[in-house]
Amino acid sequence: MGDEGISIDPGTIFRFDGKTLGRGGYADVRRAWHRQTGDEVALKRPLTTPQALDRIRIEIQAQKQLHHPNIMPIIEHDPGYAWYTMPIADGTLSKLRRDLDEEDLISIILNIADALEIAHQEDLVHRDISPSNILALPGTSIRTKRWVVADWGMVRRPPGATDNPLTRTGQAIGTDGYAAPELSDDPRTATAAADVYSLGRVAAWFLTNKNPKAGRRLLPDDESLMHWRPFIMECTQEEVGRRTNSMGELREKLQDVLDSRNEPIEDKAERLIEQVLLGEHSHLEPLFTLAEAYPNNAVIYVDSLALLTSPILTETVQRTPDRIADIAATMSRLLVQTPWGDRDQEYKGTPLAFIHTTLRILLINGQLGLAQDLATEFFRADAHCGYHEQTRRTTEWLDDLSGTTERTLSRALTAAGAAVVAYYRAFPWTPRSTGLATLLAR
């Protein structure tokens, strides 16, 4: 192959097919045959774009460092790192999707997760997982193909591994719709959670047959696939701190998918809330995720989640105010939109108390924006339910407010609409504050 660092023209070693097998942002791949052995390979070489040669070098170095059956192997490479060869693949996941089913998806995710975990142990983060970068090496059938992670040119190497980093703060990286949101801020700080996000988006794409779009949640709606929603939610949380953060944890979540396929989601919510109320607070996160995955299921919100005690709710709101405010707002809307049915009328006080408690803690913590948005939904739910015991507690609480908090709630009440204002106006209550008294003046 020549001296180290001196590039060799691949045309002197290989004979090329005229067609391109694939073309990406910095390289193309061509079918080639070794002139001496006749072996057929895929040869990847850089385009003439900036950084393309450096990306190929990084890709070769990373793939040589990693050894795993589900990582694309390098057969031969240029001593100057200007090209390399690999096995001919039968196609990408995106091209072979139509011949695959849910069981295949589970197997593929497990294979790719195992491969990425090996990379993460070496402090390498792929940063560009997508259906186009997951390839199938030949097998005797679609079921026996070996799925591998390819295209490691965007890999984030360990800090200090290079004196000339190719990515900068504010430089977007990865495939649109699959790239974790933090990659658009500073891709150099990417962790294993970035690859978790992308693999979760691959699952969402596979199950919905829709291309994901950046900043938009993508979850399956088909009844037969609803058990996947919590898994995808946990893997694709926008905030890194709330996301499944390792491939080991991802595999555990995937096992939950298998275990819950035959368990009704309402039964799962009931089981989780019972465990939380017994003091097993590790089940709180799965309960919230389940609720977020099924925002139209009143049974999960009203019959299970609303049973959380005030101490648990208080601590949770203080820790993740945005998240619990969203959950409480969803509960409010479900109270308005869902028939009460044969539930005990006095039970209305339970979900209303959940929302009211959340609202009070937000105000105490100075989260005025979140509080105002939630208060609008709460006032609508309170008026719709017409449960006077809760309305009495609401009005007594409002009477204790003043200054900024009182003005915040007055704006929320106005935004709730004329019918809601009329409900509080008709309630036997004379507000102490000038603002509320003026708003509710008969």
Secondary structure, DSSP 8 states (H G I E B T S, - for coil): --STT----GGGTEEEEEEEEEE-SSEEEEEEEETTT--EEEEEEE-SSTTHHHHHHHHHHHHHH---TTB----EE-TTSS-EEE---SEEHHHHGGG--HHHHHHHHHHHHHHHHHHHHTT-B-----GGGEEEE--SSTTS-EEEE---TT-B--TTS-SS-S--TT---S-TTTS-GGGGT-GGG--HHHHHHHHHHHHHHHHHT----TT-------GGGGGGHHHHHHHT-SSGGGS--SHHHHHHHHHHHHHHTTS-HHHHHHHHHHHHHTT-GGGHHHHHHHHHH-TT-HIIIIIIGGG--HHHHHHHHHH-HHHHHHHHHHHHHHHHHS--TTS-GGGGHHHHHHHHHHHHHHHHTT-HHHHHHHHHHHHHHHHHHT-HHHHHHHHHHHHT--HHHHHHHHHHHHHT-HHHHHHHHHSS---SSHHHHHHT--
